[in-house]
Amino acid sequence: MLNRHNYFIREHVGMFKLEDTYDILDPETNEQIGIASEATPSWAIWLRLLFKKQMLPATVAVRETLDSKPLLRIERGWTFWRSKVRVIDAHENELGYFKSKIFSLAGGFHVYSPQDEKIAEIKGSWKSWDFKFISASGQEVGVVTKKWAGFGKELFTTADNYLISIHDTGEVQPISTVMLLAAGLAIDTVFNEQQ
């Protein structure tokens, strides 16, 4: 599942949900290839009734099926000023982390290696829900684009649908694919999701 170039992410619909779940689909066949679901401790979930969700710890596990072991996890701790989101593989190795930008009208965050080296940047667009994954060399290696789900769904729920596309540039390594998938999920689950 982690070696693809395109992922369609479909959030499960819910009006008053405390946890998020996302289907990961092949955009060409609409076949489900994975699932991302919150694995946040229950005490942190209940605190969402009192505090802003973006301040509280959150964990999202990406699996091939709901019952399989996680292929990767996205973890954010307590946040007071800037969010730091760690990406951890199935073997408990940190692949890197994201750090939110301090001042950005368009949104986005920086991508770092486990050795604290800046390796990429996620740049948002101030006029739409589109993000670009820019490598350290300045090359665009992927995009995250929101897909319209319909007026009723967009207006009355917090469910989002979006496409993660990794460009075939010759520069992309498997780690870049995993980090871009994680970044696409992190944009919605830990940076933009309102509660």
N, C-alpha and C positions, 0 to 999 in steps of 0.2 A: 504494500500500500504506500510506502514512503518513497517509492522511486518514480512517481508519476510527475507529469508536467502541469496537469490541470485538476483542480478539485472544485466541486460545487458544494457549498456549505449551506445546509437548510436548518434553521433553528426551529425547534418544536414550538408550536403555538401554545400560549398560556397567558391569561389575563392577570392573574395574581400569583405567579409562581415565584418561589424563592431560589430554585436551582435551575440552571440552564442545561439543555441537552441539544446537541447538533448532529444531524445525519451528515456524513461525508459521502458524497456521491461522485460517480464518474459523470462529468457533464455531457458526454456524448451518448451514453447508453442509459443514463439515469439510474444505474445500478448502484446499490449501496455498497461502499467499499470500506467503510469504517464508521465509527461513532465517537463523538467527543462529549463527555459529560462531566459535570462538576463532581469533584471528590473532596469538597471543602468540609471541614469538621462541622458537625451540627451546631455547636455553640456559636461559630462564626456566622452561620446561615441565619440563626435566630436573631443575632445582633443587627442584622440588616433591617429589622423592623424599627430599630432605634437610631442607627447611624447610616451614613451614606455608604453604599456598597463599595465605591472606589477606595475607601479608606481601610477596609477590612481584608484580612487574608483570604485568598482564593486559590483553589487548585482545580485544574482541568486535566482529565486523563483522556488520552487518545488511544482507542483500541480498534481492532478489526471487527470484533463483535462485542456486545454488551458483557458477555461472560469471559472474554479472553483477558489476558494480562495486558497492562498498558504498554504501548510501543513508545510513548513519550508522555511527559507531564509538563504542564505549564504552571508554575507556582509564583504567587505574589504574596509577600508578607504584609505587615502593617504599613500603611502609606500615610504620610502626613504632608509631604511636599512633592516629592518625585517618586513615581512608581518604579520599582525594580522587579522584573519578571524573569525568573530563571527557567531554562528549558533543560529537562533531564531525560535521558534516554532510558530504555528498558533495563539497562545494566547499572542504573543509578549514577551514570556519569553525566556531569554538567556539560552540555554542548555549547552553552553561551547564555547570554542574558540580554534583555531589553531594558533600556532606561528611558523614561519619558523625557521629552524636551521641557525645559523650564518655561520658555515663552514661545508659543507657536500658535498662530491663528488657524493654521491649516491642520494641526494635529500631527502626530507621528512620534517616532522615538528612535533612539540610537541602538545599534546592535553591536554587542561586544563578544569577544571570545572568552573562554574561561580564564585566560591569562590577562584580562582587562584591556585587550587591544580592540580598538574600534574597527569593525570589519564591514559594517554596512549602515545604512540609514533607511528608515521607513518615512517617506514624505507624504503627507496628506495634501488634499486639495481643499482650499477654503470655500469653493463653490459646489462641491459634491462629496459623496462618500467614496472617494477613490484614493488609493494609496499606491505609491511606487516603492519598490525594493531596489535601492541603489547600492551597488557594491562600493568598496573602498576606492576602487579605481575610477569611480564615477559612472560606471555603466549600469543602465537599467536592466536588472535580471529578472524582474517579475512585477506583477501588479495584483492588487486586491480591489475588486470592483463590486459595488452593491448592485443586486438585481431586484427590480421592482416585483413585489409580491401581490400587488393588487390593493386598491384603495381601502377596502374594509379591513384587510389584514394589517396594513401599515398604520392605519388610523387607530384601530382599537386594540392592538396588541404590541408587544415589544419584539416580536419575532422578526428576524432578518434573514435574508438570503443573499449570498455573495459568492463570487467566483474568484478563486486564487489561480493565477496563471504564471508559470515559470517559463521564461523565454529560453529557447535552445540557443545559447550563445557560445557554447564550447567552454565557457568559463565556469559554468555552474557545476558544483561538486555535490555529492549526495547530502552533505551537511547543509548546503545552501537550501536544498529542497526541504529538508526537515525544518530549518529555521524559518523559511518563508511560510510553510504550513502553520507552524507555531505562531508566527507573527500575525497571520490572517485571523487565527482564532483569538489571539491576545487583543487585537484591535477591538473586537466585539466583546469578549468576555471580561476583560480586565481594565480596558481603557474607556470604552464608549458606553457600555451597558449601563442604563439608568435603572434605579430601583426605588 
